[in-house]
Amino acid sequence: MQVPLLDLKAQYAPLKEETMKAVSEVFDSQYFIMGPKVREFEEAMEAYTGAKHALGVSSGTDALLLALMALGIGEGDEVITTPYTFFATAGSIARTGATPVFVDIDPITFNINANQIEAKVTEKTKAILPVHLYGQCADMDKINEIAKKHGLFVIEDGAQAIGAKYKGKDAGTLGTVGCFSFFPSKNLGGAGDGGLVTTDDDELFAKLEKMRVHGMHPKYYHQYIGGNFRLDALQAVVLSVKLPHLNDWHEGRRRNAAFYTKAFEKCEKIITPREMNGNYMIFNQYIVRVPRRDEVIAGLKAAGIGCDIYYPVSLHMQECFKYLGYKQGAFPEAEKAASETLALPIYAELTTEQKQYVADTLISLVESK
Ligand SMILES: *Cc1c(COP(=O)(O)O)cnc(C)c1O
């Protein structure tokens, strides 16, 4: 049996007609940059997340970069974040000229260990940038408490967490500003690159909006140095077609996660994900820890099961961040996660047979010597 890590064709099939109609309307209008379709989508995202403002942007990476720029973060500043995330999180901080300051992760959630943040706060610290990894929100109460005490911004990297909830509130409404990605493999994926920035702050929103178009307002008058961070109308309409189904897809992923977790109860060598109290996790990934991880991956692939490692190298060990001066062993939990974890297929359209096959195969690979 073949079980890909992600099968977007299964999700697309029932939406094909509606998507093509929406795309065709954009072509007929020849209105490709911003315009009413982008605004409509932003309004739908405001309603979905509960954020006062939502701004469509060119990618999740650009959402982070724009948020950092609009908050005035740059050279000489420090931003505290996790080393166990997709590169863009720390890459965006570094691109502003600021210094990413890493804090190890919590071994259960894989999110930044909020108890270790305060020790890293200096007079240069401007913001905390937690990532809601795999679709579960970070320990936001603790993070916001530290931010408030030291006068720091909180930038949420919610790229993997659109629709995730923390104590009843949505990701993207828990800090100063929220950043999302519509890369096709995220729970809400476009037909290419796209992203979103959310905030409740009117003044910050006005700045974000201008900086999305080169800090321009009115036309050809530039108050700030921004960039081209615009979302395409084509992406906006594709995403608008998908948005009404997003919660069903989250629920499908959660059901699949529950299926796996139950199946793995009989094999204590497989450590399954845990949803923390007060969280609604959207399982952008279902991550397990297993012994002999690389052998197990080879076995899964040989059995036709897609799997991957998110992420094989903690960011403090990346070549481009050598200048930060971190050594191996600096963040033991992040390094351990990088060597022990793997992601299983979790997308909503998996059949029971596929799930059973994945579970049985993983258990037999882990149990075999
Ligand atoms: C995907 C992702 C990003 C970047 O999003 P793009 O749309 O690919 O630029 C940033 N942070 C995290 C945690 C991600 O998973």
The ligand as a MOL file (V3000), in Angstrom:
LIG
                    3D

  0  0  0     0  0            999 V3000
M  V30 BEGIN CTAB
M  V30 COUNTS 15 15 0 0 0
M  V30 BEGIN ATOM
M  V30 1 C 6.4400 27.2730 6.7030 0
M  V30 2 C 7.0190 28.0130 7.8380 0
M  V30 3 C 7.5090 29.3210 7.6950 0
M  V30 4 C 7.6890 30.0080 6.3710 0
M  V30 5 O 6.5780 30.0940 5.5950 0
M  V30 6 P 6.7320 30.2880 3.9870 0
M  V30 7 O 5.3540 30.5860 3.5660 0
M  V30 8 O 7.2590 28.9930 3.4500 0
M  V30 9 O 7.6700 31.4080 3.7490 0
M  V30 10 C 7.9290 29.9820 8.8320 0
M  V30 11 N 7.9050 29.3980 10.0290 0
M  V30 12 C 7.4840 28.1320 10.2050 0
M  V30 13 C 7.4460 27.5420 11.5760 0
M  V30 14 C 7.0380 27.3890 9.1130 0
M  V30 15 O 6.6120 26.1410 9.3060 0
M  V30 END ATOM
M  V30 BEGIN BOND
M  V30 1 1 1 2
M  V30 2 1 2 3
M  V30 3 2 2 14
M  V30 4 1 3 4
M  V30 5 2 3 10
M  V30 6 1 4 5
M  V30 7 1 5 6
M  V30 8 2 6 7
M  V30 9 1 6 8
M  V30 10 1 6 9
M  V30 11 1 10 11
M  V30 12 2 11 12
M  V30 13 1 12 13
M  V30 14 1 12 14
M  V30 15 1 14 15
M  V30 END BOND
M  V30 END CTAB
M  END
